[in-house]
Amino acid sequence: MTESFEPDLTRSTRQVFLEGVHDGTPIALGYFVVSFTLGIAARNAGLDPLQGFLASFFNNASAGEYAGFTVIAADAPYLEIILITLVANARYMLMSCALSQKFPAGTSIWHRIFVGFDVTDEIFGITIARKGLLNPYYNYGAMALALPGWAVGTALGVVAGNILPPSVVSALSVALYGMFLWVIIPPAKKNRIVGALVLASFALSYIASIAPMLSDFSSGTRTIILTILIAGIGAALFPIPEKQGQQKGGND
């Protein structure tokens, strides 16, 4: 059934979907490259290609997946895996709330759920930048390439980790840390507060690994505690002004 959404009242659902496919193509290519290195981490955690594919298909988030693979490799209990994944992916709930404000009032709950299923930084960026109310078929078009690209890249990374020499696998594992540096350096350079919190997280992570009592916890539990602690302190001491937050949300 075709539904009408502003400002696409004069265009068909197919046209809007193809716009999403067009804008999602470069995102899919980038996801494929990045998720390949993530697949190495999945392989090191003991996952096979199918498990890596499903992990990425249902959790399209580099930081969340890497955190999950880390605690899986440490043989952590299910509760700890769930908690670390929720904490690492918490920002996507906020992004989903921002996107929900762009839907027309009559948009069905199913459209909201399916769009929220694959809210990533990049898809959120291209979606929130569109003028007017949101047509969910634009998101479906972007997701149609981006999500399989991420999942297939992870599966192939697992395959490569199983057949490549150990020295190459070790080098590709280091490449994943390079990806995270690429993620944190630009915002840290733009905002001194973010940069200070990043440095504080490095220092506190090391201290927690050697401190009495804290060092007795698993690495996943320490990550959960430090993430909540540092994020909470940052939000309390350096809140984003309401006006600035609305501008970042991009609501029209």
C-alpha positions in Angstrom: 0.0 0.0 0.0 1.4 3.4 -1.0 1.2 6.2 1.6 1.6 9.9 1.1 4.1 11.9 3.1 5.1 15.6 2.8 7.1 16.9 1.0 6.9 13.9 -1.4 3.2 14.1 -2.2 4.0 14.6 -5.9 6.4 11.7 -6.1 5.8 8.0 -5.9 7.1 5.7 -3.1 9.4 4.1 -5.7 11.0 7.5 -6.5 11.6 8.2 -2.8 12.9 4.7 -2.2 15.4 5.1 -5.1 16.6 8.4 -3.6 17.4 6.5 -0.4 19.3 3.8 -2.5 21.3 6.5 -4.2 22.3 8.3 -1.0 22.9 5.0 0.8 25.3 3.6 -1.8 28.5 5.4 -0.5 27.4 4.6 3.0 27.2 0.9 2.1 30.7 0.9 0.5 32.1 2.5 3.6 30.3 0.0 5.9 31.7 -2.9 3.9 35.3 -1.8 4.4 34.9 -1.0 8.1 32.9 -4.1 8.9 35.6 -6.3 7.3 38.0 -5.4 10.1 35.2 -5.9 12.6 34.8 -9.4 11.2 38.4 -10.1 12.4 37.3 -9.2 15.9 34.3 -11.5 15.6 36.5 -14.3 14.4 38.9 -13.7 17.4 35.8 -14.0 19.6 35.1 -17.4 18.2 32.2 -16.5 15.9 31.7 -18.3 12.5 30.8 -16.4 9.3 27.0 -16.9 9.7 27.1 -15.8 13.3 29.2 -12.7 12.3 26.7 -11.9 9.6 23.7 -12.2 11.9 25.5 -10.2 14.7 26.0 -7.3 12.2 22.6 -7.6 10.6 20.8 -7.2 13.9 23.2 -4.8 15.5 24.5 -2.4 12.9 26.8 -0.5 15.2 30.6 -0.7 15.2 31.2 0.4 18.8 28.3 -1.7 20.1 29.4 -4.8 18.2 33.1 -4.4 19.1 32.2 -4.1 22.8 30.0 -7.2 22.4 32.7 -9.2 20.7 35.1 -8.2 23.4 33.0 -9.5 26.2 32.1 -12.6 24.2 35.8 -13.3 23.8 36.2 -13.0 27.5 33.5 -15.6 28.0 31.2 -13.1 29.8 27.7 -14.0 30.9 24.7 -13.1 28.7 23.6 -10.3 31.1 26.9 -8.6 30.8 26.8 -8.8 26.9 23.3 -7.3 27.0 24.3 -4.4 29.3 27.5 -3.5 27.4 25.6 -3.5 24.1 22.8 -1.3 25.5 25.2 1.2 26.9 27.4 1.4 23.8 24.3 1.8 21.6 22.3 4.2 23.9 22.8 7.2 21.6 20.7 5.5 18.9 17.7 5.7 21.1 18.1 9.5 21.2 18.5 9.6 17.4 15.3 7.6 17.0 13.5 10.1 19.2 14.7 12.9 17.0 13.6 11.1 13.8 10.2 10.4 15.2 9.5 14.1 15.4 9.9 14.3 11.6 7.1 11.7 10.9 3.7 12.9 9.9 1.1 12.3 12.7 -0.6 9.4 10.9 2.5 7.4 10.3 2.0 3.8 11.5 3.9 2.3 14.4 5.4 -0.3 12.1 7.1 2.3 9.9 8.5 3.9 13.1 9.8 0.5 14.3 11.4 -0.5 11.0 13.1 2.9 10.6 14.3 2.8 14.2 15.7 -0.7 13.6 18.6 0.7 11.5 19.3 4.2 12.8 23.1 4.6 12.4 25.1 7.8 12.5 25.4 8.0 8.7 21.8 7.1 7.9 20.6 9.5 10.6 22.7 12.2 9.1 21.3 11.9 5.6 17.7 11.5 6.9 17.6 14.4 9.3 19.1 16.7 6.6 16.0 16.2 4.4 13.6 19.1 4.4 10.0 18.7 5.6 8.4 15.6 7.0 10.0 12.2 6.7 9.0 9.5 4.2 10.1 6.2 5.7 10.7 4.7 2.3 13.7 7.0 1.9 15.2 5.2 5.0 14.3 1.8 3.6 16.1 2.6 0.4 19.3 3.6 2.3 19.0 0.6 4.6 18.5 -1.8 1.6 22.2 -1.4 0.7 23.8 -0.2 3.9 22.6 -3.0 6.2 23.6 -5.9 3.9 26.9 -4.2 3.2 27.7 -4.1 6.9 26.6 -7.7 7.5 28.4 -9.2 4.4 31.6 -7.3 5.2 31.6 -8.8 8.7 31.0 -12.3 7.5 33.9 -11.9 4.9 36.1 -10.6 7.6 35.5 -13.7 9.7 36.3 -15.9 6.6 39.5 -13.9 5.9 40.5 -14.3 9.6 40.2 -18.1 9.2 42.4 -18.4 6.1 44.9 -15.6 6.4 48.3 -16.0 8.2 48.3 -15.1 11.9 50.5 -12.1 11.3 48.1 -10.6 8.8 45.1 -11.2 11.1 47.0 -9.4 13.8 47.6 -6.5 11.5 44.0 -6.3 10.5 42.9 -6.4 14.2 45.0 -3.3 14.8 43.2 -1.6 11.8 40.0 -1.7 13.8 41.6 0.5 16.5 42.5 2.9 13.7 38.8 3.1 12.8 37.9 4.1 16.3 40.7 6.8 16.3 39.1 8.2 13.2 35.8 8.3 15.0 36.9 10.1 18.1 39.7 12.4 16.8 37.5 14.8 14.7 35.0 15.6 17.5 37.8 15.8 20.1 39.6 18.4 17.9 36.4 20.4 17.5 35.4 20.3 21.2 38.0 20.5 24.0 35.5 19.0 26.5 35.0 15.9 24.3 38.8 15.7 23.9 39.3 15.9 27.7 36.7 13.2 28.3 38.3 10.9 25.8 41.7 11.3 27.5 40.1 10.8 30.9 38.5 7.6 29.6 41.9 6.3 28.6 43.4 7.1 31.9 40.5 5.8 34.0 40.4 2.6 31.9 44.0 1.9 32.8 43.6 2.8 36.4 40.5 0.5 36.7 42.5 -2.4 35.2 45.1 -2.2 38.1 43.0 -0.8 40.9 42.1 -3.0 43.8 38.5 -4.4 43.6 37.9 -2.8 40.2 40.5 -5.0 38.6 38.7 -8.1 39.8 35.7 -7.2 37.5 35.8 -8.4 34.0 36.8 -5.9 31.2 33.2 -5.7 30.1 31.9 -4.8 33.5 34.6 -2.2 33.9 33.6 -0.7 30.5 30.0 -0.5 31.5 30.8 1.3 34.8 33.3 3.7 33.2 31.0 4.5 30.3 28.1 5.4 32.6 30.3 7.3 35.0 32.2 9.4 32.4 29.1 10.1 30.3 27.1 11.1 33.4 29.8 13.4 34.7 30.2 15.0 31.2 26.4 15.5 30.9 26.1 17.0 34.4 29.1 19.4 34.2 28.9 20.3 30.5 25.3 20.1 29.4 24.5 21.0 25.8 22.3 24.2 25.6 18.8 23.4 24.5 19.0 25.7 21.5 22.3 24.0 20.3 20.8 20.6 20.9 17.8 21.4 18.7 20.2 22.6 15.9 22.1 19.3 16.1 18.9 17.4 15.9 18.2 19.1 12.6 14.4 19.3 13.0 12.8 21.5 10.4 
